[in-house]
Amino acid sequence: MVIFFNQKSSTDLFHQNEKHMKQMLLLGAVILGWSFTSCNKQNVSAQVNYNMATIYFDVPPKNAGETIEAKKSVAIDLVDFCRNNNLNRENIEFIRVNSVTLSTEFPEDQTFDDLESFELFGEAENLPLIKLAGESSVPLNSKLFQPSYLSSDDLLPYAEKPSIEISGRGLLRRDHTSTTRIKADIQLSLRAIVMNLGEFNFGK
């Protein structure tokens, strides 16, 4: 009986030491992995939708085949936007067009049937004219549509200017017999760093 008891104790001790050894190896692997991954600086970015402007264009009567044009100046206060959204201007990575929605305001029954194509442009001081959105075939029987083309260019340099000139240009497919007001809702997508995990070394 005494010999049997001693053999069992030795076995238990072996398994206990093996368990402790596995725990130490696991802890060492975690520490090693932490040391390698945490030495790199990592940023967490987020997408923020920014309602840049709602613009109204008045389209006068014109004949089929003629071009309609209108231009509006839009002031953008990027500093104020950053302040309201707890963002730092320096952390903005880029600004792009997220969506453009065009709708008819009046006459009440007016659709886009007179319009064949439409383009929306933007320009600012010392910056070139840039195409923001466009539609080569405006849908019929519609009082609202979103252009199929949206620019992927970075608009941050334009947003930093005091104002942007937004111009709309369209080609008429048929006679436009009465003045129409068109509303353009322009929404931008702003990507910015919202968290910086920083750099640190294990043990310091």
C-alpha positions as YAML, in Angstrom:
chain: A
units: angstrom
residues:
- id: 1
  name: MET
  ca: [0.00, 0.00, 0.00]
- id: 2
  name: VAL
  ca: [2.81, 2.38, 0.82]
- id: 3
  name: ILE
  ca: [4.57, 1.70, -2.47]
- id: 4
  name: PHE
  ca: [1.33, 2.23, -4.43]
- id: 5
  name: PHE
  ca: [0.74, 5.58, -2.71]
- id: 6
  name: ASN
  ca: [4.22, 6.84, -3.55]
- id: 7
  name: GLN
  ca: [3.86, 5.89, -7.24]
- id: 8
  name: LYS
  ca: [0.57, 7.79, -7.51]
- id: 9
  name: SER
  ca: [2.09, 10.89, -5.93]
- id: 10
  name: SER
  ca: [4.94, 10.88, -8.43]
- id: 11
  name: THR
  ca: [2.51, 10.64, -11.33]
- id: 12
  name: ASP
  ca: [0.40, 13.51, -9.96]
- id: 13
  name: LEU
  ca: [3.50, 15.62, -9.49]
- id: 14
  name: PHE
  ca: [4.60, 14.95, -13.08]
- id: 15
  name: HIS
  ca: [1.22, 15.99, -14.51]
- id: 16
  name: GLN
  ca: [1.14, 19.05, -12.28]
- id: 17
  name: ASN
  ca: [4.59, 20.15, -13.47]
- id: 18
  name: GLU
  ca: [3.58, 19.48, -17.08]
- id: 19
  name: LYS
  ca: [0.48, 21.65, -16.62]
- id: 20
  name: HIS
  ca: [2.55, 24.48, -15.15]
- id: 21
  name: MET
  ca: [5.04, 24.20, -18.00]
- id: 22
  name: LYS
  ca: [2.25, 24.49, -20.60]
- id: 23
  name: GLN
  ca: [0.86, 27.56, -18.82]
- id: 24
  name: MET
  ca: [4.28, 29.21, -18.83]
- id: 25
  name: LEU
  ca: [4.80, 28.43, -22.52]
- id: 26
  name: LEU
  ca: [1.35, 29.86, -23.35]
- id: 27
  name: LEU
  ca: [2.04, 33.01, -21.33]
- id: 28
  name: GLY
  ca: [5.39, 33.39, -23.07]
- id: 29
  name: ALA
  ca: [3.75, 33.08, -26.50]
- id: 30
  name: VAL
  ca: [1.19, 35.75, -25.60]
- id: 31
  name: ILE
  ca: [3.90, 38.11, -24.34]
- id: 32
  name: LEU
  ca: [6.05, 37.50, -27.41]
- id: 33
  name: GLY
  ca: [3.11, 38.08, -29.78]
- id: 34
  name: TRP
  ca: [2.13, 41.22, -27.89]
- id: 35
  name: SER
  ca: [5.67, 42.57, -28.13]
- id: 36
  name: PHE
  ca: [5.83, 42.06, -31.90]
- id: 37
  name: THR
  ca: [2.37, 43.44, -32.75]
- id: 38
  name: SER
  ca: [2.24, 46.36, -30.35]
- id: 39
  name: CYS
  ca: [5.49, 47.96, -31.48]
- id: 40
  name: ASN
  ca: [3.79, 49.08, -34.71]
- id: 41
  name: LYS
  ca: [1.79, 52.28, -34.81]
- id: 42
  name: GLN
  ca: [-1.81, 51.62, -35.81]
- id: 43
  name: ASN
  ca: [-4.55, 54.04, -36.78]
- id: 44
  name: VAL
  ca: [-8.28, 53.53, -36.63]
- id: 45
  name: SER
  ca: [-10.13, 55.39, -39.39]
- id: 46
  name: ALA
  ca: [-13.81, 56.06, -39.87]
- id: 47
  name: GLN
  ca: [-16.07, 57.18, -42.67]
- id: 48
  name: VAL
  ca: [-18.15, 60.30, -42.02]
- id: 49
  name: ASN
  ca: [-20.93, 61.49, -44.30]
- id: 50
  name: TYR
  ca: [-20.89, 65.21, -44.87]
- id: 51
  name: ASN
  ca: [-23.89, 67.02, -46.32]
- id: 52
  name: MET
  ca: [-21.99, 69.61, -48.31]
- id: 53
  name: ALA
  ca: [-24.83, 71.55, -49.89]
- id: 54
  name: THR
  ca: [-28.33, 71.71, -51.25]
- id: 55
  name: ILE
  ca: [-28.34, 73.82, -54.41]
- id: 56
  name: TYR
  ca: [-31.24, 75.09, -56.48]
- id: 57
  name: PHE
  ca: [-30.94, 75.67, -60.23]
- id: 58
  name: ASP
  ca: [-33.58, 77.58, -62.20]
- id: 59
  name: VAL
  ca: [-33.89, 76.29, -65.77]
- id: 60
  name: PRO
  ca: [-35.54, 78.77, -68.19]
- id: 61
  name: PRO
  ca: [-37.50, 77.73, -71.32]
- id: 62
  name: LYS
  ca: [-35.20, 76.50, -74.10]
- id: 63
  name: ASN
  ca: [-35.36, 74.50, -77.31]
- id: 64
  name: ALA
  ca: [-34.45, 70.86, -77.87]
- id: 65
  name: GLY
  ca: [-30.72, 70.36, -78.47]
- id: 66
  name: GLU
  ca: [-29.75, 73.43, -76.43]
- id: 67
  name: THR
  ca: [-27.66, 73.34, -73.29]
- id: 68
  name: ILE
  ca: [-28.88, 74.54, -69.92]
- id: 69
  name: GLU
  ca: [-26.32, 75.87, -67.45]
- id: 70
  name: ALA
  ca: [-26.35, 77.26, -63.92]
- id: 71
  name: LYS
  ca: [-23.71, 78.03, -61.30]
- id: 72
  name: LYS
  ca: [-23.80, 78.51, -57.54]
- id: 73
  name: SER
  ca: [-21.11, 79.36, -54.99]
- id: 74
  name: VAL
  ca: [-20.96, 77.11, -51.92]
- id: 75
  name: ALA
  ca: [-19.06, 78.07, -48.76]
- id: 76
  name: ILE
  ca: [-17.52, 75.17, -46.82]
- id: 77
  name: ASP
  ca: [-16.33, 75.64, -43.24]
- id: 78
  name: LEU
  ca: [-14.12, 72.57, -42.79]
- id: 79
  name: VAL
  ca: [-12.79, 73.81, -39.43]
- id: 80
  name: ASP
  ca: [-16.33, 74.12, -38.06]
- id: 81
  name: PHE
  ca: [-17.25, 70.69, -39.40]
- id: 82
  name: CYS
  ca: [-14.23, 69.11, -37.71]
- id: 83
  name: ARG
  ca: [-15.03, 70.87, -34.44]
- id: 84
  name: ASN
  ca: [-18.64, 69.65, -34.46]
- id: 85
  name: ASN
  ca: [-17.55, 66.07, -35.17]
- id: 86
  name: ASN
  ca: [-14.57, 65.96, -32.78]
- id: 87
  name: LEU
  ca: [-12.10, 65.58, -35.62]
- id: 88
  name: ASN
  ca: [-8.69, 67.10, -36.21]
- id: 89
  name: ARG
  ca: [-8.19, 68.70, -39.59]
- id: 90
  name: GLU
  ca: [-4.73, 67.10, -39.80]
- id: 91
  name: ASN
  ca: [-6.28, 63.63, -39.48]
- id: 92
  name: ILE
  ca: [-8.52, 63.89, -42.55]
- id: 93
  name: GLU
  ca: [-7.28, 61.37, -45.11]
- id: 94
  name: PHE
  ca: [-9.52, 62.27, -48.05]
- id: 95
  name: ILE
  ca: [-12.92, 63.64, -49.10]
- id: 96
  name: ARG
  ca: [-14.92, 62.16, -51.97]
- id: 97
  name: VAL
  ca: [-18.38, 62.46, -53.48]
- id: 98
  name: ASN
  ca: [-20.71, 60.06, -51.71]
- id: 99
  name: SER
  ca: [-23.98, 60.81, -53.52]
- id: 100
  name: VAL
  ca: [-25.75, 63.40, -55.66]
- id: 101
  name: THR
  ca: [-29.54, 63.49, -55.81]
- id: 102
  name: LEU
  ca: [-31.42, 65.65, -58.30]
- id: 103
  name: SER
  ca: [-35.12, 66.41, -57.98]
- id: 104
  name: THR
  ca: [-37.65, 68.83, -59.50]
- id: 105
  name: GLU
  ca: [-39.17, 71.42, -57.17]
- id: 106
  name: PHE
  ca: [-41.69, 73.10, -59.45]
- id: 107
  name: PRO
  ca: [-43.88, 73.01, -61.43]
- id: 108
  name: GLU
  ca: [-45.38, 70.30, -59.25]
- id: 109
  name: ASP
  ca: [-45.85, 67.82, -62.12]
- id: 110
  name: GLN
  ca: [-42.50, 68.56, -63.80]
- id: 111
  name: THR
  ca: [-40.31, 65.52, -64.54]
- id: 112
  name: PHE
  ca: [-36.85, 65.20, -66.08]
- id: 113
  name: ASP
  ca: [-38.26, 64.08, -69.43]
- id: 114
  name: ASP
  ca: [-36.93, 67.20, -71.18]
- id: 115
  name: LEU
  ca: [-33.38, 66.47, -70.06]
- id: 116
  name: GLU
  ca: [-31.16, 64.13, -72.08]
- id: 117
  name: SER
  ca: [-27.95, 64.30, -70.05]
- id: 118
  name: PHE
  ca: [-26.58, 66.09, -67.00]
- id: 119
  name: GLU
  ca: [-23.16, 66.91, -65.52]
- id: 120
  name: LEU
  ca: [-22.15, 68.52, -62.25]
- id: 121
  name: PHE
  ca: [-18.80, 70.31, -61.88]
- id: 122
  name: GLY
  ca: [-16.83, 71.95, -59.10]
- id: 123
  name: GLU
  ca: [-13.99, 74.45, -59.12]
- id: 124
  name: ALA
  ca: [-12.15, 76.59, -56.61]
- id: 125
  name: GLU
  ca: [-9.47, 79.25, -56.50]
- id: 126
  name: ASN
  ca: [-6.23, 78.09, -58.18]
- id: 127
  name: LEU
  ca: [-7.71, 74.62, -58.68]
- id: 128
  name: PRO
  ca: [-8.94, 73.09, -61.94]
- id: 129
  name: LEU
  ca: [-12.53, 72.41, -62.95]
- id: 130
  name: ILE
  ca: [-13.45, 68.89, -61.87]
- id: 131
  name: LYS
  ca: [-16.42, 66.73, -62.82]
- id: 132
  name: LEU
  ca: [-18.28, 65.68, -59.67]
- id: 133
  name: ALA
  ca: [-21.16, 63.66, -61.14]
- id: 134
  name: GLY
  ca: [-22.84, 62.87, -64.43]
- id: 135
  name: GLU
  ca: [-25.59, 60.96, -66.22]
- id: 136
  name: SER
  ca: [-25.52, 60.35, -69.98]
- id: 137
  name: SER
  ca: [-29.11, 59.15, -70.14]
- id: 138
  name: VAL
  ca: [-31.50, 60.81, -67.69]
- id: 139
  name: PRO
  ca: [-34.39, 58.46, -66.80]
- id: 140
  name: LEU
  ca: [-37.87, 59.24, -68.14]
- id: 141
  name: ASN
  ca: [-41.01, 59.75, -66.02]
- id: 142
  name: SER
  ca: [-38.94, 60.62, -62.98]
- id: 143
  name: LYS
  ca: [-39.03, 63.58, -60.62]
- id: 144
  name: LEU
  ca: [-35.85, 62.37, -58.87]
- id: 145
  name: PHE
  ca: [-32.69, 60.57, -59.94]
- id: 146
  name: GLN
  ca: [-29.09, 59.99, -58.91]
- id: 147
  name: PRO
  ca: [-26.36, 60.29, -61.56]
- id: 148
  name: SER
  ca: [-24.65, 56.98, -62.28]
- id: 149
  name: TYR
  ca: [-21.18, 58.58, -62.43]
- id: 150
  name: LEU
  ca: [-19.60, 59.89, -59.23]
- id: 151
  name: SER
  ca: [-16.06, 61.26, -59.08]
- id: 152
  name: SER
  ca: [-13.50, 59.29, -57.05]
- id: 153
  name: ASP
  ca: [-11.07, 62.22, -56.90]
- id: 154
  name: ASP
  ca: [-9.93, 63.60, -53.55]
- id: 155
  name: LEU
  ca: [-11.83, 66.85, -52.91]
- id: 156
  name: LEU
  ca: [-9.90, 67.83, -49.78]
- id: 157
  name: PRO
  ca: [-7.96, 70.64, -51.57]
- id: 158
  name: TYR
  ca: [-11.32, 72.07, -52.76]
- id: 159
  name: ALA
  ca: [-12.92, 71.80, -49.31]
- id: 160
  name: GLU
  ca: [-10.03, 73.78, -47.82]
- id: 161
  name: LYS
  ca: [-10.87, 76.78, -50.00]
- id: 162
  name: PRO
  ca: [-13.28, 79.49, -48.74]
- id: 163
  name: SER
  ca: [-15.84, 78.47, -51.39]
- id: 164
  name: ILE
  ca: [-16.48, 76.07, -54.26]
- id: 165
  name: GLU
  ca: [-18.25, 77.01, -57.48]
- id: 166
  name: ILE
  ca: [-20.76, 74.28, -58.30]
- id: 167
  name: SER
  ca: [-22.07, 74.30, -61.85]
- id: 168
  name: GLY
  ca: [-24.73, 72.15, -63.49]
- id: 169
  name: ARG
  ca: [-24.91, 71.55, -67.23]
- id: 170
  name: GLY
  ca: [-27.51, 69.60, -69.17]
- id: 171
  name: LEU
  ca: [-28.54, 68.86, -72.76]
- id: 172
  name: LEU
  ca: [-32.23, 69.07, -73.65]
- id: 173
  name: ARG
  ca: [-33.76, 66.15, -75.57]
- id: 174
  name: ARG
  ca: [-36.92, 68.13, -76.34]
- id: 175
  name: ASP
  ca: [-38.31, 71.65, -75.96]
- id: 176
  name: HIS
  ca: [-38.44, 72.92, -72.40]
- id: 177
  name: THR
  ca: [-41.47, 75.20, -72.31]
- id: 178
  name: SER
  ca: [-41.56, 76.53, -68.72]
- id: 179
  name: THR
  ca: [-39.11, 77.58, -66.03]
- id: 180
  name: THR
  ca: [-38.24, 74.68, -63.76]
- id: 181
  name: ARG
  ca: [-36.44, 74.63, -60.44]
- id: 182
  name: ILE
  ca: [-34.09, 71.70, -59.88]
- id: 183
  name: LYS
  ca: [-32.72, 70.80, -56.46]
- id: 184
  name: ALA
  ca: [-29.30, 69.14, -56.15]
- id: 185
  name: ASP
  ca: [-28.38, 67.49, -52.85]
- id: 186
  name: ILE
  ca: [-24.63, 66.87, -52.68]
- id: 187
  name: GLN
  ca: [-23.24, 64.58, -49.99]
- id: 188
  name: LEU
  ca: [-19.55, 63.95, -49.44]
- id: 189
  name: SER
  ca: [-17.81, 61.08, -47.71]
- id: 190
  name: LEU
  ca: [-14.97, 62.10, -45.41]
- id: 191
  name: ARG
  ca: [-12.44, 59.58, -44.13]
- id: 192
  name: ALA
  ca: [-10.46, 60.55, -41.04]
- id: 193
  name: ILE
  ca: [-8.33, 58.99, -38.33]
- id: 194
  name: VAL
  ca: [-10.45, 58.93, -35.19]
- id: 195
  name: MET
  ca: [-8.08, 56.98, -32.92]
- id: 196
  name: ASN
  ca: [-4.33, 56.55, -32.74]
- id: 197
  name: LEU
  ca: [-3.26, 53.48, -30.76]
- id: 198
  name: GLY
  ca: [0.26, 54.87, -30.57]
- id: 199
  name: GLU
  ca: [3.49, 52.99, -29.95]
- id: 200
  name: PHE
  ca: [4.57, 51.20, -26.81]
- id: 201
  name: ASN
  ca: [7.07, 48.53, -25.75]
- id: 202
  name: PHE
  ca: [6.29, 45.73, -23.35]
- id: 203
  name: GLY
  ca: [7.82, 46.20, -19.93]
- id: 204
  name: LYS
  ca: [8.17, 50.00, -20.13]
...
